[in-house]
Amino acid sequence: MSRIQLLVSALSEDTDRLPVKMNIQSDAIIINQKMKFGYLEQSYNGHKIKIFNCNEKGVGLSRNLALLRADHELVQFCDEDIVLDDGYTALVEKEFDAHPEADMIMFNVKQAKGRETYHNSQFARVTYKNYGRYPAYAIIARREKLHKHSITFSLLFGGGAKFSNGEDSLFIKDCLDKGIRIYKTNIQIGHEEGGRPSTWFSGYNEKFFYDRGYLYHYLYGQLAVPMCMRFLVAHKKQLCKEISLPRCFLIMRRGVKDARR
């Protein structure tokens, strides 16, 4: 039996079809956000799949519901549009056995075209300098370490929450703050399907910049405003087509200010 438990955040999915679609190869907990409550267990290729249907919204809440119910040695966060590679569980377990110093490892998941934010080329430490690039579905962690330090996802940020994305970066920062030893590896475990519409992104509009400023307060504290300017200057060709850079900066700074209140 695999030592890994997959923690899946899904939105109104057919849970009979989902394990096949995702190529699940371990026990799993699926939090399926839809307009009804319910619980059931099913078996897929000998693996126990626990399914919780609920009508609350928010990806952070979904991940927390799964994490609080997890009971395996290793937990892997995943989304409904991730397809896992055959035999990846053995690769993951081997990597953790080879690196007992690692509490958490970021694995490669090939992202859909246009959504690429990271690719690991070697095994190395993840620090405050490079933690912000990773999506939640890159994370596999030793469950006891997360439970011991009461680490959960923010309910303020991410799809279905009040503010846009950022719950994954906040989660990783919380891990670093609490001494979780994080590493990255070049081992690939799956890929992201393309074509699914974003649950939070609707363009580089005022809400995008305000929410990003609000997030930066929690990520960077007193450095939030300089980091806002750094972000805009580094990506101005992409970000500032509809709204001028000075205006974007003012909106982000307002988000920072409101978050500090």
C-alpha positions as CSV (number, residue, x, y, z in Angstrom):
1,M,0.0,0.0,0.0
2,S,1.3,3.5,-0.9
3,R,2.3,5.7,2.0
4,I,0.9,8.7,0.1
5,Q,-2.6,10.1,0.6
6,L,-3.8,12.4,-2.2
7,L,-5.7,15.4,-1.1
8,V,-7.9,16.6,-4.0
9,S,-9.8,19.9,-4.3
10,A,-12.6,19.6,-6.8
11,L,-15.5,21.6,-7.9
12,S,-18.8,19.8,-8.9
13,E,-16.9,16.8,-10.3
14,D,-18.2,13.4,-11.1
15,T,-16.4,11.5,-8.3
16,D,-16.8,8.1,-10.0
17,R,-15.0,9.4,-13.1
18,L,-12.4,11.6,-11.3
19,P,-10.0,8.8,-10.1
20,V,-9.8,7.5,-13.6
21,K,-9.3,11.0,-15.1
22,M,-6.5,11.9,-12.6
23,N,-4.9,8.4,-12.8
24,I,-5.0,8.2,-8.9
25,Q,-2.5,5.5,-7.6
26,S,-2.9,5.9,-3.9
27,D,-5.5,6.3,-1.2
28,A,-7.2,9.7,-1.5
29,I,-9.5,12.2,0.1
30,I,-11.6,14.2,-2.4
31,I,-13.3,17.4,-1.2
32,N,-16.0,18.0,-3.8
33,Q,-17.6,21.5,-3.6
34,K,-21.2,21.2,-4.9
35,M,-24.7,22.1,-3.8
36,K,-25.2,19.2,-1.3
37,F,-23.6,17.5,1.7
38,G,-22.6,13.9,1.8
39,Y,-19.9,11.3,2.4
40,L,-19.1,8.1,0.7
41,E,-16.2,5.7,0.3
42,Q,-15.3,3.9,-2.8
43,S,-12.4,1.7,-4.1
44,Y,-10.3,2.3,-7.2
45,N,-7.7,-0.2,-8.2
46,G,-7.5,-1.3,-4.6
47,H,-7.1,2.2,-3.2
48,K,-9.5,3.7,-0.7
49,I,-11.1,7.0,-1.9
50,K,-12.9,9.1,0.7
51,I,-15.3,11.6,-0.8
52,F,-16.7,14.6,1.1
53,N,-19.4,16.6,-0.7
54,C,-20.0,20.1,0.7
55,N,-21.4,23.4,-0.4
56,E,-18.9,25.8,1.1
57,K,-16.7,27.6,-1.4
58,G,-13.0,28.4,-1.4
59,V,-10.0,26.4,-2.4
60,G,-8.2,27.1,0.9
61,L,-11.2,25.7,2.9
62,S,-11.3,22.7,0.6
63,R,-7.6,21.9,1.1
64,N,-8.0,22.4,4.9
65,L,-10.9,20.0,5.1
66,A,-8.8,17.3,3.4
67,L,-5.6,18.0,5.4
68,L,-7.4,17.8,8.7
69,R,-8.8,14.4,7.8
70,A,-5.5,13.0,6.4
71,D,-3.9,10.1,8.2
72,H,-1.1,8.8,6.0
73,E,2.6,9.4,6.3
74,L,2.9,11.6,3.2
75,V,0.2,13.9,1.9
76,Q,0.0,15.3,-1.6
77,F,-2.1,18.3,-2.5
78,C,-3.8,18.1,-5.9
79,D,-6.4,19.7,-8.1
80,E,-9.0,18.1,-10.3
81,D,-7.1,19.0,-13.5
82,I,-3.9,17.2,-12.6
83,V,-3.1,13.9,-14.3
84,L,-0.6,11.8,-12.5
85,D,2.2,9.7,-14.1
86,D,2.2,6.0,-13.9
87,G,4.5,4.7,-11.1
88,Y,5.0,8.1,-9.6
89,T,4.2,7.0,-6.0
90,A,7.3,4.8,-5.9
91,L,9.4,7.7,-7.1
92,V,8.0,10.0,-4.4
93,E,8.6,7.4,-1.6
94,K,12.1,6.8,-2.8
95,E,12.9,10.5,-2.8
96,F,11.7,11.0,0.7
97,D,13.6,7.9,1.9
98,A,16.7,9.3,0.3
99,H,16.3,12.6,2.0
100,P,15.1,12.2,5.6
101,E,16.1,15.8,6.2
102,A,13.2,16.9,4.0
103,D,9.8,17.6,5.7
104,M,8.4,18.8,2.4
105,I,9.5,18.3,-1.2
106,M,8.3,20.3,-4.3
107,F,8.0,17.9,-7.3
108,N,7.7,18.9,-10.9
109,V,4.2,18.9,-12.4
110,K,4.3,20.0,-16.0
111,Q,2.0,23.1,-16.2
112,A,-0.3,23.9,-19.1
113,K,1.1,26.2,-21.8
114,G,1.0,29.9,-20.7
115,R,0.7,29.0,-17.0
116,E,4.3,28.0,-16.3
117,T,5.7,29.4,-13.1
118,Y,8.4,26.9,-12.1
119,H,10.6,24.0,-13.2
120,N,13.1,22.3,-10.9
121,S,16.3,21.2,-12.5
122,Q,18.0,19.8,-9.4
123,F,17.6,18.8,-5.7
124,A,18.1,21.9,-3.6
125,R,16.7,23.8,-0.6
126,V,13.7,26.1,-0.9
127,T,14.1,29.3,1.1
128,Y,12.4,32.7,1.4
129,K,14.3,33.7,-1.7
130,N,12.5,31.3,-4.1
131,Y,9.4,29.9,-2.4
132,G,6.8,32.1,-4.2
133,R,6.8,30.2,-7.6
134,Y,5.2,27.0,-6.4
135,P,1.6,25.9,-6.8
136,A,0.0,23.7,-4.1
137,Y,0.0,20.7,-6.4
138,A,3.8,20.7,-6.4
139,I,3.7,20.0,-2.6
140,I,4.2,16.6,-1.0
141,A,4.8,16.7,2.8
142,R,5.2,14.6,5.8
143,R,1.8,14.8,7.4
144,E,2.9,14.8,11.0
145,K,5.0,17.9,10.5
146,L,2.1,19.9,9.2
147,H,-0.3,18.7,11.9
148,K,2.3,19.2,14.7
149,H,2.7,22.9,13.7
150,S,-1.0,23.5,13.0
151,I,-0.3,24.6,9.4
152,T,-3.3,25.3,7.2
153,F,-4.3,27.3,4.1
154,S,-5.6,30.8,4.3
155,L,-9.3,31.3,3.9
156,L,-8.9,34.8,2.6
157,F,-7.1,34.0,-0.7
158,G,-7.6,31.7,-3.7
159,G,-10.4,30.6,-5.9
160,G,-13.8,31.1,-4.3
161,A,-12.4,33.3,-1.5
162,K,-12.7,37.1,-1.0
163,F,-9.3,37.8,-2.5
164,S,-7.6,36.3,-5.6
165,N,-4.8,33.8,-5.7
166,G,-1.9,33.5,-3.2
167,E,-3.1,30.9,-0.7
168,D,-0.3,28.5,-1.9
169,S,2.5,31.1,-1.3
170,L,1.1,31.9,2.1
171,F,1.0,28.3,3.0
172,I,4.6,27.7,2.0
173,K,5.7,30.9,3.9
174,D,3.9,29.7,7.0
175,C,5.8,26.4,6.7
176,L,9.1,28.3,6.4
177,D,8.2,30.5,9.4
178,K,7.5,27.4,11.5
179,G,10.7,25.7,10.6
180,I,9.5,23.2,8.0
181,R,12.5,22.0,5.9
182,I,11.5,22.4,2.3
183,Y,13.4,21.1,-0.7
184,K,12.8,20.9,-4.5
185,T,13.5,18.0,-6.8
186,N,13.7,17.5,-10.6
187,I,11.5,14.4,-10.4
188,Q,8.3,14.8,-12.5
189,I,5.1,13.3,-11.2
190,G,2.3,14.5,-13.6
191,H,1.0,17.2,-15.8
192,E,-1.7,19.9,-15.7
193,E,-4.5,19.6,-18.3
194,G,-5.1,22.8,-20.3
195,G,-8.4,24.4,-21.1
196,R,-10.0,24.8,-17.7
197,P,-11.1,28.3,-17.0
198,S,-9.6,30.1,-14.1
199,T,-11.6,30.3,-10.9
200,W,-10.1,33.6,-9.9
201,F,-8.4,35.4,-12.9
202,S,-10.5,37.7,-15.0
203,G,-7.9,40.0,-16.4
204,Y,-5.4,42.6,-15.2
205,N,-8.1,44.8,-13.8
206,E,-8.3,46.9,-10.6
207,K,-9.4,43.9,-8.5
208,F,-6.3,42.0,-9.6
209,F,-3.9,44.7,-8.5
210,Y,-5.8,45.5,-5.3
211,D,-5.9,41.8,-4.3
212,R,-2.2,41.5,-5.1
213,G,-1.4,44.4,-2.9
214,Y,-3.5,43.0,-0.1
215,L,-1.6,39.7,-0.4
216,Y,1.8,41.4,-0.4
217,H,1.1,42.7,3.1
218,Y,0.9,39.1,4.4
219,L,3.8,37.9,2.3
220,Y,6.3,40.7,2.8
221,G,5.2,42.9,5.8
222,Q,7.1,46.2,5.9
223,L,8.6,45.4,2.4
224,A,5.2,45.1,0.8
225,V,5.1,48.5,-1.0
226,P,8.6,48.1,-2.5
227,M,7.7,44.6,-3.6
228,C,4.6,46.0,-5.3
229,M,6.8,48.3,-7.4
230,R,9.3,45.5,-8.1
231,F,6.5,43.3,-9.3
232,L,5.1,45.9,-11.6
233,V,8.4,47.0,-13.1
234,A,9.4,43.3,-13.7
235,H,6.2,42.5,-15.6
236,K,5.0,45.8,-16.9
237,K,4.7,44.7,-20.5
238,Q,2.3,42.0,-19.5
239,L,0.5,43.7,-16.6
240,C,0.1,47.4,-17.6
241,K,-1.6,47.2,-21.0
242,E,-5.0,48.5,-19.9
243,I,-4.0,50.4,-16.7
244,S,-0.9,52.6,-16.5
245,L,1.9,51.5,-14.2
246,P,1.5,54.5,-11.8
247,R,-2.2,53.7,-11.5
248,C,-1.5,50.0,-10.9
249,F,1.0,51.0,-8.2
250,L,-1.6,53.2,-6.5
251,I,-4.1,50.4,-6.5
252,M,-1.7,47.9,-5.1
253,R,-0.6,50.3,-2.4
254,R,-4.2,50.9,-1.4
255,G,-4.5,47.1,-1.0
256,V,-1.4,47.0,1.2
257,K,-2.8,49.9,3.3
258,D,-6.2,48.3,3.8
259,A,-4.6,44.9,4.8
260,R,-2.6,46.7,7.5
261,R,-5.7,48.1,9.2
